Amino acid sequence: MDNEEEIVVTRRTPFWTTSNYDVRELEDPDGIYGEPEGLHTVGRDGFSAGLNS
């Protein structure tokens, strides 16, 4: 960073580096990085009812 040389790192989004550094996504026309992942939450009815008391 001090030498102002470009580097390549893996990271997730959103992430704090996006707003703190000049970050850009690399294009992946051949799909070598795979499909985007997702985050899913599962819970049972009434699970959070007691959390706000």
NORFENVEN-V278341 format. One record per run of one state. SS is the DSSP state (alpha for helix, beta for strand, coil for the rest). FROM is the first residue (numbers start at 1). LEN is the number of residues. If there is no record, write none. Layout:
SS,FROM,LEN
SS,FROM,LEN
This chain:
coil,1,15
alpha,16,5
coil,21,33
